[in-house]
Amino acid sequence: MTGMDASDAPGLTTVELTYIEKRVEHWLRFGQSVSDKVLDKRRRLVAFTPGSVFGFIRWTANDYGTVVSCFDIVRVVERGAAFQTVPFVRPGGELLLDVSGWPKVRRVLEEIDAIEELGLHPAEICPDHWRILNGRIAANVASRPYTLAMHKAWIARKRLLS
């Protein structure tokens, strides 16, 4: 990560990360930011370029336990393109996956672990996999694991499209 400020380059998407022990945790599970700016003791602002994909976890608790547990996988869109709003993500992005509730978040984390065990980076796999996983989680049905064969097909498809 560089020292570039998010305001230095138009078209970047920023994500505000927060850590307040036992109360609020907003953090990235994966993704390659191009800048990382400390706002104060508890908050940072990271920025991503168009086309980047990142996994963003939001967790909040109170005296009685977890209040919010969300996981979003977002692809940064080009400047001027349509996008969805996502809390703490400015201006927003293309939501590939959006789940709430710890059992669903845990299921996504397990899927990411399996992808990493294949030696792949979750930000570089086929975006369709995240969309399909989102739908399968919403329908409460088993998902198909991402495989190296699927990844090779995705890479070949990308080459054909470029």
C-alpha positions in Angstrom: 0.0 0.0 0.0 1.2 3.4 -0.8 0.9 6.8 0.9 -1.3 8.1 -1.9 -4.3 10.0 -0.6 -7.7 8.9 -1.9 -8.5 12.5 -2.8 -5.4 12.6 -5.0 -6.9 10.4 -7.8 -10.4 10.6 -9.0 -12.2 7.4 -9.6 -11.0 5.6 -6.5 -13.5 4.0 -4.1 -12.8 4.4 -0.5 -13.6 2.1 2.5 -13.7 3.3 6.1 -12.3 0.7 8.4 -13.0 1.0 12.1 -11.9 -0.8 15.2 -13.4 -0.2 18.6 -12.6 -3.1 20.9 -15.6 -5.4 21.6 -17.9 -2.9 19.9 -17.2 -2.2 16.2 -15.0 -3.9 13.7 -15.0 -3.0 10.0 -12.2 -4.8 8.2 -11.1 -6.2 4.9 -11.0 -10.0 4.6 -9.3 -9.6 1.2 -8.5 -7.1 -1.5 -5.5 -5.0 -2.6 -5.9 -1.3 -1.8 -3.8 1.4 -3.4 -3.7 3.7 -0.4 -4.1 3.4 3.4 -4.7 6.6 5.4 -4.9 6.7 9.2 -7.8 9.0 10.2 -7.4 8.6 13.9 -6.7 5.9 16.6 -9.8 3.9 15.5 -10.3 4.6 11.9 -8.5 4.2 8.5 -9.5 5.0 5.0 -8.3 2.6 2.3 -8.8 3.1 -1.5 -9.3 0.8 -4.4 -9.0 1.3 -8.2 -11.8 0.4 -10.7 -12.0 -3.3 -11.3 -10.6 -4.2 -7.9 -12.6 -6.7 -5.8 -12.6 -6.7 -2.0 -14.3 -8.5 0.9 -15.6 -6.2 3.6 -16.8 -7.4 7.0 -18.9 -5.2 9.3 -19.5 -6.4 12.9 -21.1 -4.5 15.8 -21.9 -5.5 19.3 -23.5 -4.0 22.4 -23.6 -5.2 26.0 -25.8 -8.1 25.1 -23.9 -9.5 22.1 -23.6 -9.2 18.3 -26.0 -6.6 16.7 -24.6 -6.6 13.2 -22.7 -9.2 11.3 -22.4 -8.5 7.5 -20.1 -9.5 4.7 -20.0 -7.7 1.3 -17.9 -8.6 -1.7 -17.7 -5.5 -3.8 -16.2 -4.8 -7.3 -15.1 -1.2 -7.8 -16.8 0.3 -10.9 -15.5 2.8 -13.4 -16.2 6.5 -12.8 -19.7 7.3 -14.0 -20.9 3.7 -14.0 -24.0 2.6 -12.1 -23.3 1.3 -8.6 -25.0 0.1 -5.4 -24.5 1.9 -2.1 -22.7 0.0 0.6 -22.3 1.3 4.2 -18.8 2.8 4.7 -17.9 2.4 1.0 -17.8 5.6 -1.0 -19.3 6.0 -3.5 -20.3 2.4 -3.6 -19.7 -0.5 -6.0 -21.1 -3.5 -7.7 -22.2 -5.9 -5.0 -21.2 -9.4 -5.9 -22.2 -10.8 -2.5 -24.1 -9.3 0.4 -25.0 -11.4 3.4 -26.1 -10.6 6.9 -26.1 -12.8 10.0 -23.3 -14.8 11.5 -24.2 -18.2 10.1 -24.2 -16.7 6.5 -21.0 -14.7 7.1 -19.3 -17.9 8.5 -20.3 -19.8 5.4 -18.7 -17.1 3.1 -15.5 -17.1 5.3 -15.3 -20.9 4.9 -15.7 -20.6 1.1 -12.9 -18.0 1.1 -10.7 -20.3 3.1 -11.3 -23.1 0.6 -10.4 -20.8 -2.3 -7.2 -19.8 -0.6 -6.3 -23.4 0.1 -6.3 -23.9 -3.7 -3.6 -21.2 -3.9 -5.9 -18.6 -5.4 -6.6 -15.1 -4.2 -10.4 -14.5 -3.6 -10.2 -11.1 -5.4 -9.1 -12.8 -8.6 -11.6 -15.6 -9.0 -14.6 -15.4 -11.4 -17.1 -12.8 -10.1 -19.9 -15.0 -11.1 -18.9 -17.4 -8.3 -19.7 -14.8 -5.7 -23.0 -14.0 -7.3 -24.0 -17.6 -7.4 -22.8 -18.2 -3.8 -24.9 -15.2 -2.8 -28.0 -16.7 -4.3 -27.4 -20.1 -2.9 -26.9 -18.7 0.6 -30.1 -16.7 0.3 -32.0 -19.9 -0.8 -30.3 -21.9 2.0 -29.0 -24.5 -0.4 -25.5 -26.1 -0.7 -23.0 -24.3 -2.9 -20.6 -25.8 -5.5 -17.0 -25.3 -4.4 -14.8 -23.2 -6.6 -12.3 -25.5 -8.4 -9.0 -25.0 -10.3 -10.9 -26.1 -13.5 -13.4 -23.4 -13.0 -10.6 -20.9 -12.5 -8.8 -22.0 -15.6 -12.1 -21.5 -17.6 -12.5 -18.0 -16.0 -9.0 -17.0 -17.1 -9.6 -18.3 -20.6 -12.9 -16.3 -20.8 -11.1 -13.2 -19.6 -8.5 -13.6 -22.3 -11.2 -13.9 -25.0 -13.0 -10.8 -23.7 -9.8 -8.6 -23.8 
